[in-house]
Amino acid sequence: MWRGCVPAVSSALLFLSIVLAPHHVGSAVTAEGEGASIGTQLLITEFYPRALSSDEYFVISNACTYRVNLANCSVSDGEGTLTFVGDLWLQPSGSLFVSMNSTSFVRAFGRSPEITVDDPSGRLSRTGTFRLADAGDSLALASSAGTQIDFVRYGSSVEPSSIWFGEPMPSLRQGEVARRIHSNAGWKDSDSAGDWAPFREYRYGYTEFEPIQIGVPAGDLTAFTSPDCSLDVVLDVLRGSQRTVRLCTYELSSAAVCHELVAASARGVDVRILVDGAPAGGMSPRQVDCLSALTTASIDVATVNGNLSEKIVQHFGPLHSKYAVIDSSRSLILSENFVESGVPEDRLMANRGWGVCITSSEAGRYLSSIFDSDARSSRPDVIPWRIDPRYSSSAVLPEVPRSNHSYGALAPMRTTTDVRVELIPSPDASELSPFLFPLIRGSKSMIVEQFQVGLNWEGRWSSGPAVSPLLDAMVGAMREGSMVRMLFDSSWFNAEGNGPALRFLSGISDNASLKGEFKLMDPKNPITVVHNKGAVFEGLRTLVSSNNWGFSSFAKNRELAAIIESEEVGAYFTRAFDMDWTPDVTPPRAEAGEDLTVHLGEVVELNGSGSGDDRAIAHYGWDLDRDGKYEAQAPFTRFVPDHAGRFEIRLTVEDGWGNKDVDIIIVEVLPPGAVGGHGSTVWRLHYWVGLVAAGLGAVLGRKLAKRRLNRLRKINHHRDT
């Protein structure tokens, strides 16, 4: 029900359209044809009752199409009343924030409230004791005539009102803000607790960044994967920094990345880093060393870390987004943290993750604004690492680990066509439901990789657990014919969560003969953890994000997602998905090189780099003396014979799935000064047959001839033995 004029409670600021709308409240504005002194659609839209530093606040919003004068309107909590004195005009769609503690409000929100309860200008008069009770209380907004026009009751409050129906809204937690649901249709106003039950949670100092859509020209977006090539892309971007680096991540302990950040700072780049101060399981000693060494190198490092016992509210849940902005023009967005397993030196055996690099000043400005808001030093929950008890001035950066596998299965892919990108922060973008819900529900096909999937979610205002809205959307899409493949991480620590979700989806798909396939990552896969949170919808829209599929990830945490509209980007990540989905049964191709004839004392250079695989080679092994053991395990090695004769050298190559292939070369070692070769008569016969086969290479192909020769050598080897 929409009603008349005036709000009441204890704290407020003028939010124009919440983010910073263009409308303003004037103290004595009059204009012909504008609204009367009492409006018809004024609401209490927000309040903060369980404050920690006497910093309660409340908000009054104008849903009218004209401005409204708040003169003589009042707000009451039953024990005290605040009355607006003199003309105070509230613009259409405008909101007025009234705070008990202006200093605290500025620290939390980065701007001043419009009115402070103890306003020296005299715009508020107070009678009685106005203070919201933690356990429960009420707020009533009355017109200048004293008519109650809006009311809200929470917790244990039993105060009656003719314009409130049903039970009070639940009690709030410390640091939590109550906010009325708002959508494109306006503020929800059913005069009941349901008006105050949004999907997302609001905490003191919360942000409201709207998603942004940008166009990215051909060549200005690069797609990449972990472990294959993510480190290469990240280091390349950091090395190109000239002015600024802003890096936000849940965890930071990659030695290679940290060394590059120090190098950037040393050449005059302004580097700022923001990390979560209390990651799950605690901060690793390696990360403590990295953050300390970066700080000692004059880099601005801070953590986000709340502590209610010290009256510090963390303005969101865990800081779980993973992104970086370089020179305000190049942006990295990843599913992976900046740690060794996320952007690894080892390009074959580490986390599976997806990422994009976007060259766009619009994207850079947007992400920089989020970073600057979250990392604002005046926020109580933003703690400089230099004053953190864990900081060590003697810490040094760890050495960059040596890579066991220098080449991955996928190289970065740079777009050749224009693309559109939508950047979506959480929890801001999920006020009414997870932002992914409509995309999943409306897609005719999708492939999904997920690190953690919760089957049942229990929201802040729900009466109990219910099936995840994302899984519900997926089931709905399948019932309408959508084709779905979903790959879950199979790590032991995810079994309890991912297992039930997988069984739920598989059971529905199988029982109803739907087009859905769901499985865990094959443990034989060289990928150690599916840490990805990505999807491709209809081959066109690719999701690269930090959002796990759990309630907190959308409703509480700071997360960041990018949705890229591009068929070639979709094809790139579909290929990555297919390599994870389909076990590799194709063996690699060993290529040890050509047979050689040398003289005793010469060094034989062996080269296996001609070997290949449909994905990537994981291991090279050279058996130089036919003892079944590897004397060298690299593509290149040297062989120094200690006597004249014929040496059979075997190269074994193995891919990440354990498939193998062997190639053999013969090295004829002649005595010093000798001319020609030697060997058994039988071998010479087969050798010449092999040469004939090799001559057919022009027609049949060089590899076919080489394999024929190898078979002949193997036959001869058995005969000789």
N, C-alpha and C positions, 0 to 999 in steps of 0.2 A: 504494500500500500504506500503510495506517495503522499507526503504530507507537507505541512508548513515550514517553519523557519528555525532554527537555533540548535546548536550542539552543546554537550557538556562533558567534561573529564579533565584530566590533568596533564597534558603536554601536547604541543602541536607546532607545526611549521607549515608554511604555505608551499604545497606541492602543486605545481600547475600541471595537471594531467599526470601526476605522480613522478614522472622522470624529470621534469622541469618544464611544465607547460607554459605557453606564452601568456596566459591570463594572470592578472595580479590582483591582490586585494588592496583597495584604496581606503584610506582612513576617513575621507570626507568627499566621496565622489558623488556627484549628482548629474543627471542628464535627462533631458526630456524623452519621454517614451520608454524609458527603461523601467525595470521591475519596481514594484512597490516595496515598502520597507519590510514586508514579510513575504518570503518566497513560498512556493508550494511543493518543492521537492528538495528539502534539506535533510541530510542524513548524517548520523555518526558512522563513519566508515573505517575507523581504526582506533585502537587504544592499546596502551602498554601498561598493564596493571601490576605485574610482578617485577618491578624495577629493583635494581641493586644499589643505586646511588641516588635515591630520591629524584629519579629522572623520569617519572611517569610522563606520558603525553597522550593526547587524543587528537582526533582529526574530524573536522566537519567538512562535508563536500556538498556542492551545489549541483544537483542534477537538472536544474531548470535550463531553459534556453535563453534566459535573461539573467542579469545580475540581481543579487539579493542583498539587502541591507540587514546586517545582524544586530543593529542597535537594539538594546534591551532584551535580546534573546539570552537564554541562560542554559547552563549545564549543571546537573546536580547528581551527586552520588548517594543521596538520601541523608547524609550527615552535613554536607556543605554544598554551597551553590556558587558558581562563577557566572557573573553577568557582564555582557559586553556593554561598554559605556560609549555613547556617541556613535556617529555614523561609521560603519565598517562594512564596506561593500565586498561581496564575494562574487566573482565573475562566473559565467556559465562554465560548467565542467571544472571549476576551480576547487581547490581544497585548502583548508586553513589548519595548520599544525599549531597546537598550543602545548607548551612544554613546562614542566616544573623546574627543569634544570637546563638552561640554555647552553652552558659550557659542555655538559655531557652530550647534549644533542649535536652540537657542532662537531665534537670528536667522533661521534658515531656515524653521522650522515654527511659531514663535510660542508654543511651549510647551516645557517641560523634558522630557528623557528620564527614564524611570523609574530608570535606573541609568547611571552613568558608569564607564568601565573603571577609572579611578583613584578609585573610590568611597571616600571617607574613612570611611564607615560600616562598611566591611569586608564588604559583602555579596558581593563578588567576590574571589577569589584568582587570581593569575596566575602561570603558570610558562612559561619560555621566552619567545620573541619572537612576540607575536601581532600580525601586521600583514598585511593582504591585499595580494598582489602585483598590480600593474596588468595585466601580461600574462596572468596566469592563476593560479588558486589553487583551494583547496577549503575547504569548511566542513563540519564533522561535528558532529552533536548526539548526545551520549551520555547514557544514564541514569545514575543514581547507582551502578549496579552496573558501569558501564563499557561497557555494550552500546550499539553504534551504532544509533540509532533514526531518524536522518535525515541526508542527505548531499546536497551539491550541488557540482558541479565546473564551472568556467568557463575559457574561454580556452585557454591552452597547458598547463593542468594535466593530468598523467597519473597522478595519485595514484589507486590502485585503491580500490574499495569494493564490497562484496557487495550493497549496496542502491542501486546506481546502474547504469543500463543505457544503453549507447550512447555517443555522442560528448558531450563537454562542451558546455555552452551557450556561445554566442559571447562573445568579449571585449566588455567594456563600454567606452563612451566616457567621457571625463572628465565628471564631473558627473552621470552617468547612474546611476539606481538600478535594481537587479534586483528584480523583484517577482513572486511566484508568482501564477498566474492564480486569480482568485476569482470565483465565480458564486453563484447561488441554491443550487446544490448543494453549495457549500462550496469549500474549497481543492482545487485539482487536484493529485493526487499519484500520478503514474505512474513516479516515480523516474527521470525522463529530462529532457533539455533542453526538451522540449515543455511541461513544467510552467511554464517561465519565459519563455514567448513570448506575452505579451498583445498585443492590437492596438495599444493606446495606448502611449505612452512615458512614463516617469517620470523626473523630474529632481529633484535635491536641493531640497527645499522645496515639492514638488508639493502639489496640493490634491485633495480628493475630495468635491466637492459633488454630491449626488444630485439628479436632476431633481425638480421639484416641480409638482404639479397644483393649480390653484386655481379656484374659481368666481368669475366676475365678473358682477355684476348688470347688467341692462339699462341702457344709457346710460353705463356706466363703461368702455367700450372704444371707441376711435376708430381707424379704419383710414385710412391716407393713403398717397399715392404721391409719389415724386419723378419729374419736377421739379414736378408740378402744384401741390402744396399742402404739401409737407413742411416748408418753412421757416415757413409760417404756423403750423402746429401746434407746431413746436419753440419758436418765439419766444413763442407764447401760453403755453406751459407754463412757460418760464423767467420770463416776466413775472409769473406768479402765485406764484413761489417766495417763501416767507416765512422759512424757517429754514435749510434745507440744500439744496445741489445737489451731486450726485456724478456726474461725467461721465467716461466711459471710452470711448476711441476710438483707432483706429489712427493717424488724422491729424486735426488740428484747425487750420483756417485760414480758416473762414468769418468774414468781418468782422462780419456781422450777429449771429451767435451770440456772438462774442467781446465785442462791445459790450454785448450783453444780460447776459453774465456779469459784466462790470465793473459794470454798473448794479445787478445783484443784490447784489454784494459791497458796493457803496457804501451800500446801504440796510440792511446788517447781516446779509445772508445768508452762511452759512458755505459757501464754494464750494471744492471740491476737484476736481482734474482729473488724470487718469492717461492718458498716451499712450505709444505705442511709441517707444522711443528711436532705433531704426534702421530706419525703413520702407524698403521696396524702392526703390532709386534715391536714397536719402538724404533727409534732411529739407529741405524747400523753404525758401528764404529767407523767404517769406511766413509759413510756420509758425513759423520761428525768431522773427520779429518778434512774432507773436501770442502765443506762449508767454512771451516776454520781457516784453511789455507787460502781460500778465495777472499775471505774477509781481510786477512793479513795482507793480501795483495791489493788492498784498497778498493775492493769490489763491494758494492752495497748489497748485502745479503740479509734477508729478513724472513721470519717464519710467521705463519698465521696460527695462533695458539690461544684459545680461550681458557679461562679459569674462573668458574663461578665463585669459588671460595675467596678469590681475590677481586670479586666484582668485575670480572672481565668477560663479556659476552662475545663469543666467536660469531661473526655476522653471517656465517653459513656453516654447514657441516664440514667434513673433511675437504681440504683443497685438493681436488683430484684431477683437475684439468692438466693437460700437457701441451703447452704451446710456447712459441718464442716469436718475437717480433724484432726484426733487424732493420735499422735505419727507417723505421716507420713505413716500410714499403714491401718487405719480404716477410711472409708469415709461415711458420712451421706449425702444423697441427697434427698430432699423433695420438694413437691409442697407447703408446708406450711411454714409460718414464725415461728420464735421461740417466739410465743406469746401464751397467754392463750387459745385463740380459735383455734390455730393451733396445738399445742402439749398440749392438755388440761388435767387437773386433772379429769374433768368429761369425762368418757370414753364412753358416750352415746349421749350427746347433745352438739355438737360443730361442727366445720368445717369437711367436708369430704375431706380428702387428702390422697395421697399415698406417700410412701417413701421406700428407700432401704438403707441397711447398707452393705458396701462392704469391706471385708478384703483383701487388695491388696496393696503392696508397690508401684506398678506401678501406680495405680489409685491415691494413696496418693501423690506421687511425682508430678503427673500431676496437680491435683487440688491445691497443695501447690504452684506450679509455677504460676498458675493463681492468687491465693490469693496474693502472694508476689508481683506480678506485679501491681495488682489493688490497693494494700495497701501500695505501696512503699512511704515512708515518704517524699521523695524528690519531689513527684508530687505536683503541686500547688493545685490540687483539693482534696487532702487527708489532712483532718484537724484533728489534735488530739483533742479528746473531752475535754481534760483539758483546752484548750484555747478557746473552744466554749463558747459564751456568755450564753448559757443555762446551762452550768455546775454548779452544786451546791455541794460544799464540805460537806454540812451538810445532804445531801440526804441519805436515808437508803433504803435497799431493801424491797419491800412489802412482807407481809406474804404470804406463800403458801396457796392458797384457799383450803377449805375443799371440797372434792369430793362428789357430790350428787350421783354419779353412779360410783362405783369402778370397774365395769366389763363391757367390751364392747362385741360386737358380734363376733369379730375376734381376734385371738391371732397372734403373729408374726409367720412367716413361714420361716424356714431355709431350704435352698436347699439341696437336696440329690444327685444331679447330677451336672456335670460341666456345666457352663454357659458362654456365651460371653456377654460382656458389651461394648457398645460404649458411650463415654462421649462427649457431644456436647455443646460447649459454644456459646452463641449469644452475639453480632451480628456477631462474627468472622466466623461462619460456614454458613452464608447465604449471600454470596457475590452476587450471581446471582438470587436467589429465596429463599423462606423459606426452611430450610433444611428438613422439614417434607413433602414437596410437593411430591417427588417421592415415599415415603413410603405410603402415602395415595392413590396416584394415582394407584399404582400397587398392592394394597391389595384386596383379594377376599372377605374378611369380616373384620369388625372392630366394636369395641365398644368404645365410647368416652364419657368422662365427662369433661365439660368445665365451668369454672367460667365466663369468658367473651369471647364472639364471636362477631367480627365485620363483618357485611355483606359487606360493601364497604370499600375498602382501598384506600388511596391516598398516593402514594409513593413520595419520595423526587423529582423525576424527571418526574412524571406522569403529564399528562395534566388535569386530573380530577379523581374523584372517579371511581373505577371499582370493580367488584365482587372479594372478597377475593380469592387469588389463592388456599388457602386451601379448601374453599368451592367448588371452581371450580373443584379441583382435586377429591373431594368427589363425586360430581355429575358425573364426568367422570367415576369414578370407578363403581358407581351404574348403569350407562348406559351399562356397560360391565358385569353386573350381580353381583356385589359386594353386600353383605348383610351388612347393616349399622344400628346400634342403637346409638343414641346420646342423652345424657342427659345434659340439660342446667340448670345452677343455676336459681332459680326463685325469688331471692331477688328483692325487689322493685327497688333498685338502679341499677340493671342490666336489667330491663325490656326494656329500650329504646334501648339497644344494642342487647341483646339476642333475643328479640321478632322478629324483622325483619329477623334475620338469621334463626330462627326456621321456620318462615312462608315461607321463600324462599325455604328451603330444603324440607319441607313437601309438598309444592305446586308442586314442580317438581316431587317428588317421587309419590305423589298421581295421578297426571295428566298423568304420563308416566307409571304407574303401576310398579314402581321400588321397590326394596326390602329395603326400608329405613323407619325407624321409628324415630321420633324426638319428644321430649317432655321436659317440664319443670319438675323439681323436685316437687313431691307431697308435698304440704305444711303440710300434716299430718306427714311427715317423721320426726323423731327426729333429724336428721341431720339439723343443722340450716342454713348452707351455703355450697353449692357445690363449694368449693374453689379449687378443684382439677383441674389439667391440664394434665390428663392422658388418655391413650388409650391402647387397646390390639388389635394387628393386627394378624388376622388368628390364634388366640389362641397361638401364638408363640413369638411374639415380643411385649414387654410391654414398653410403654413410661411413664417414671416418670419425670416430668419436672416442671419448674416454668413459662413456656411460655404460656401466654394467647394467644388466636387466634386473635391478632390484629397486625397491621403493625409495631408499635413501638417495640413490644415484640421480633420480629425477626430482625428488621433492625437497632434498636437503643440501646435497653436496654442490660445491662449485665444480662443474663439468663444462666441457666444450665439445660441440659436435659441428661437423661440416657435412652438408649434403651437396654433392657435386652432380650437376646434370650434364652428362656427357656419355655418349656411347663408347668412345674409346677408353675413357677412364673406367667405365663399367666392365669393358672387356678385359682390361689389364687386371683388375682385382678379381674378376671371375676366374681368370687363369690361375691366380694365386690360390683362390679357394679350391679349384679343381685339383691342384697339386696336393692340398691337404686332405681333400675328400677321398681321392682315389689312391689306393696303395700302389707303390712303384714296383712293378715286377719285371721291368725291362733292364737288363744288365747294361753296365757301361761298356765302352769300347776302348780296349787297351791298345796303345800304339807306342811301342818301344823304340821305333826308328828303324833305319836300314842296317843290314849286316855290315860289319866293318873288318878291314884287314889293317893291322898296325904292326910296327916293329917293337920288340921288347924294349922297355924304357919309356915308351910314349904313354901319355895320359889319354885315356878314352873318356870323352865327354858323352854321357848318356842323357837323352832327352825324351821324356815321356809326355811333353806338353801337347802332343798331337792326340792324346787320348781325349775322350769326350763322353758325355752322358746326356740324356734327355732332360735331366735336371741339374745335378752338380755332382762332381766327384768328391768323395769324402776322404779317400785315403789312397796313397801311392806306396807300393812296396817293391823294392829291388832286391832280388836274390842273386847275388853275384857269384856264388860258389856252389850252387845246387845243394845246399844243406837244409833247405826248407825254411831258413830264417832270413829276415830282411836286414840287409846291411845298410840300407838307406830308405827313407820314407818321405820323399819329396819328388816333385816332377823332374828335377834335374839332380844328377849326381855324377861323381867321377869314379872311374875304375882304373887302377894301376896294376896290370898283371905282373906277377913275379917270376913267370917262366914262359917260354914259348909253348904254343899249342893252341888247341881250340877250346874256347870258353862259351858255354851256353848260359846266357843271362836272361832271367825271367822278370818281367814287370807284371805285377798284379794291381789292378785298380778296383776300387770298391765304391759304390755310391752310398748315400746316407741310409738307404733301406737294407743294406747288406748284400746287394747283388754284386757279383764279381766277374771280371774277365781277365785273361792272362795273354800276354804276348811274349814271344821269345825272339831274341836276336843272337846271332853267332858272331863272336869276335875271334878272328884268326890272328894269333900273335906270332910273328915271324922272328927268327933270330936276327940279331943285328947284322945288317948288310945282306940278308937273304933276299932272294927274288922269288915271288910266287908263294903259293900257300901249300898246306898239307892237311891231311886228315885221312880217315879210313876210306877204302875204296867204295864201300857201301854208301857212306855219307856223300862221297863225291857224285855218285850216280844220282842219288836223290837230290843233291844240290843242283845238278844240271837240269833235272826235271823241273825243279822249282824255278830255275831261270827261264825255262820255256814258259812256265805258267806266268811268271812275271812279265814276259814279253807280251802275253795276251792282255796285259793291263790296259793297253790303249783301247781295247774293245770292251773287255769285261770289267775294267775298273781296277785300280791299283790295290785296293784293299782286298778284293777277292783273291788276287794273285798272292798277296802277302800271307793271307790265311792258308792258302794251299801250301805255300812253302813251309809255314809253321807246322802244319799237319805232317808233312814229310819229315821234318826235323824230329818231331815227337816220335814218329814210327822208328826212325833211325836210332833215337835215344834208347828206346825199349830193346831194339835188336842188339845194340852195343852192350847193354846190361845183361 
